[in-house]
Amino acid sequence: MAVVDSPRKLTPLQNERVKRIENLGSGFLLYNPDMSYAVVLEKNEDGGWTATCPVLPGCISEGDTKAEALDNIEDAIHLYLRAVKKELAVLKRQGKQIAQVAV
């Protein structure tokens, strides 16, 4: 993957991410431990909590407490990303081009 010069200067963290992406060769990176996801917490009528991750459609979890809902949505995000990674691998085996972009 070639990195195109950008008119804006990359931060040291962005440069590190680009290096990691370039080192993947023909592979692809889905999980980045530096990433965090915004989640929405809503109190349920029954007293529990629902947590959703807006950037991952359908990624939802619940818990009796806010802390439990956050723990559960973290697990749900990991499972969601694992499923997406498997789907990308299937697409790659089918000859589809998979590209990685840093934002």
Secondary structure, 3 states (H helix, E strand, C coil): CCCCCCCCCCCHHHHHHHHHHHCCCCCCCCCCCCCCCCCEEEECCCCCEEEECCCCCCCEEEECCHHHHHHHHHHHHHHHHHHHHHHHHHHHHCCCCCCCCCC
